[in-house]
Amino acid sequence: MYKKLDMVIVKHPKDAFIHQDHLSQEWKNFNYIQEPHFSKAEQEYEKFLSILRQHVKHIEFLPHSELVGLDSLYAHDPVKFTAKGAIILKSGKKLRQPEAEVYRQFLLEKEIPIIGELTGEAMADGGDLVWLDDRTLLVGRGYRTNDEAIEQLKEMTKDLVDEFIVVQLPHDQGESECLHLMSFISLVDEDLAVVHSRLMPVFLRQLLMKRGIKLIEVPEEEYHQLGCNVLALAPRICMMVSESPYTKQQLIEAGATVYEYEGHEISYLGTGGPTCLTCPVIRN
C-alpha cells in the first residue's frame, strides 16, 4: 500500500453528489457532518485530481449510477485488490451495499480480473483491509466487517497471504460512525506509517515496531481533521487533506514529500480522506 501507484479507480463528485438539490435531500441519510457545497466539492476534487495525475499513469472513473448514493465518492470501500485481481466486498453500511454490483459490472467492462466475491451474511469494507506487505494482510473486525467476511477473505487469499492478521477494532464513537482499520493507520513506506495510537490495539502497535516501522503519531485534533488518512503515491511520496500541520511536518522530517488538498467538502464532511477517495488497482 506504499509502492508506486500506477493505476487507480476514483469517482468524481459530479457523478456521486450529482447536484446541490440531491445533496440537500441525501446528506442526512448518509450521516454527513453537514450538507456539502456542490461547486466547492468540484473545485476541491479538481485539485485532488491534479495531484493524482502528476503521479499516476492510469486513472479510471466510476460512472454515475442511480443505484448508489453519496458515499460512492469513496471508491476504496466496495472492493479490495490483491496481486491477482479484485475481491468484491459488501459494505457493513447498508446504504452502500448496492455499490458492489455497480463496481462488479465496471470491472467486467474494463476486463479487470475478479478473484472472488463476498456472499451470504458476509460484510466488509475495503477500509478494513490493509496490506502490511505483499504477503501480510491485516483485517479489521468492527461494525463494517464481520466474522463471516473474515472467514471468506481468509479462504480467498490463502494462496496470496502468509500472515492473515485479524485486528479487533474499538467501539469508539459507535455503530453509526465510520471507524475503519485505515482510520488510524496509513502506510507511507515499508518502514514508515502514520498512526493514531489511542485507537490501536497494543499487539498491532508492537507488531509494527517489531517490523522496524517508524510510527508518526497524529494528535487528537488532527486525527479528527483526517490527519491519519494519508495516501502513498510512491514510497515516501504522499497526499493528505490540509489542516494537519504537525503531522505534515513529521512526515517531512521523516524524508517524505507531502502534497495537500483542501478537502472540507469531499473529505471532512463525509469522513473520507484521500485513501478513501482512491481504489489502488496496480502498485509496482
N, C-alpha and C positions, 0 to 999 in steps of 0.2 A: 504493500500500500504506500510505499515511498519511492518505488522505482519510477523511471521516466514515463510519464503519461503520454501514450501515443494515440489512443482512441477513447472517446468518451461519449456518453449519451446524456443529453440535457433536455429541458423543456422550457420554452420561452413563456413569460407571464402572459403574453397576448393569447396563448393557447391554453393556459391554465386558469388565469384570472378572468379572461375574456374581455370584460369592460367594467366600469365603475358600478353600474347598476347590479351586475352579477355579484360583485364583491359585497355590496350593501346587503344583498339577500343572504349570502352564504357565510360570511366571516365568523359569525357567532356559532353556526352549526359546526364549523371546523375548529372551534376553540382558539381562534387567533386572539392576540392580546388586544388589538383594536382593528378597525377597518383599514386595510391598506389603501394607499392612494395610487390609483392605477397608472397614471402618467409618470409619477415618480418611480414606481416599480419598474417601468420600462426603461427609464433612464439609468437606474441602478444596475439593471441587468445588462445593459449595453456596456457599461464599464466592466462588469464582471466578465462578460464575453470577450472584451478586448484583451484582458489579461490572459484568459484561457487560450485565445487564438495565437498569442505570442509563443506559446509553449506546446500546444497540442496540434498534431497534424490533422487528425480526423475528428470532427465534431458532428455527431448525428443528433437531429432534433425529433423528439417525440411529437406526433401530430395532435391537433385538437381532437377531443372526443367528448361526446355528450354523456358518455358512460361514467366519466370520472370528474372529480371536483378540484378545489383549490390546491389541495395537497399534492396533486400530481406534478406540481412545480418541482417538488423534491424527488428527482428522478432516481436517487440512490436506492430507495427502500423496496421497490417491488421485485427486484432481482438481486442476485449476487453472482459475480463472475469467479470462475475457477480457471486454472490453466487450460482446461479442455472445453469450456463453454459456460453457459449461464444456468443457474438454478432459479426457477420461477418460484417466488415466495407467495405468502398470503398474509397480509398485514393483520396485526393484532388490533388495529383501529378499523372497525367495520366499514366506515365511510370510505376507506382506502382500498378495500378488498377488490373492487372491480378493476383497479389498475393492473392487476396481474394478467388478466386476459388481454387487455389492450397491449400490454408490453409483449406478451407472447406472440401476438399477431405481428407486431412491429419487428421482432427479432426474426420471425419466419420470413417476412418480406425482405429483410436485409441479409438473409442467409447467414445469420449469426447462430452458431450451434447452441442448442439447449441440451443439457445433460440430465435434467430432472425437474420435477415439479412437486411441490408440497400437495398432499392430498388429505382428505378427511378432516379431522379436527385440528390438524397441524396449523400453527400460525407463527410467522416470523417476519421481522423487518430487517432489511439489509443493514440498517444502522446497528444491529446487534451482532453482526459478524465482522470480525477483524482478523485479517491475515497478518499474524505477527512476523512471519517469514513465509517462504514458498511452501513449507510443509507443516506449518503450525497455524491452526485455526482456533481463535477464541470465539466463543458463542455466549452472549449474554442471555441469562434466563430472567425475564422480568414480565411486565404486563404486556409487552408486544411480541414476545417469543415464548412459546410454551414447551413442555416436555416432549410432546408428540413430535413437534417440529425438530427438536434436537435429535431425537432418535432417527428420524428420516434423513436429516442432514448428515448425521454420522454415517449412515449406510451409503448415501450418495457420494460421499467424499472419501470413502475408506481406502481407495487406491491413490488418492491425491494427498492424503494427510498422514503424517507420522504422529503428531500430537493434536488431539481434539480436546480442547480445554473448555469446560463449562464454567462461566463466571456468574455467580448469583448476584443479581442487581438489587439495590436497596429500594424500599418503598418511596423514599424522597418525598416529592410533592403529591404523590397519589396516582391512582389509575387514570385519571382524566388528563394528566400531563404526560408529555413525551420524554421519557428517560431511556436512552439507548446506551449500550456499551460505548459507542462512539461519542456520546455526550461528554464523557470525561477522559477520553484518550484519543490522541491523533498522532500517528507515526509520521515523522518528518524525515527520518533517515534510519538506517539499520541500527544506529546507536543513539538515536535522539527521539524523544516523544514529548508531546505537550499533554499534561495531565492536570486533573483536579482531584488531588489525593483524598479529600474528605469523603468522596463517594466511592473510592476504590476499596475492594476487599484487600486485606493485608497480604494474602498469598499472591495476588496479582502484582501488587507493588513490589514485593520481594522477588517475584519471578522476573520482572522487567530489569531490576537492578542486577540480579544474578547473571542475566544475559548481557550485561555491560551497557544497558540503555540508560543514557543520561535523561533525567526527568526535569522538565521545565514546569514549575508549579504555577498554575493560573490562580490568581487571587479571587476571592469570592465575588467581588463586584464585577470583575472582568469575565468570570465564568457566566454570569447572567447576561453579559453582552456577547455571548458566544465566543469568548476568547479561547476556549478549549477546542473549538471546531476549526481545525487548520488543514487545508488540502495540500498535500505534497504534489507538486507538478513534476518534480525530479528530486533526487536526494538533496536535502538542504535548500531546495527552492520551493517556496510555498506561498499560499494565498490565504488571507483571513479577512474577516469583517473589521473595519476600522473601529476605534473606540477601546482598544485594549493595548495601551502604550507600554505597560510594564511587560506583558507577555511578548510583544513585538521586540522590545529591547533585549529581552533574554534570548530570544531566537537569534537576533543579530549577533549577540556576543558569543553564541554557540556556533557561529560561522554560517548562519542561514541567510539567504536572500528572501525578503518578505515583501509581497505585494498586498495592497489593501484595496478594498472597495467599500463604499458606503452601502450598508445593507439593511437599513431600518425597515423598509417596506418588504423586501424579498426574503430577508433572513430573520431579523429580530422578531417581527410580529408573528411569524409562523414557526418560530423556534427551529430554523433550519439554515445552518451556515453553508460554506462552500462545499464541504464533503457531502452534505445532504442534496445540494443542487446538482451534483455530478454523479454519474454512474460510470466508473472506470471500466472499460472493456479490455484494453490491452495496455500493459505496462512492461517495459523492457529494461 
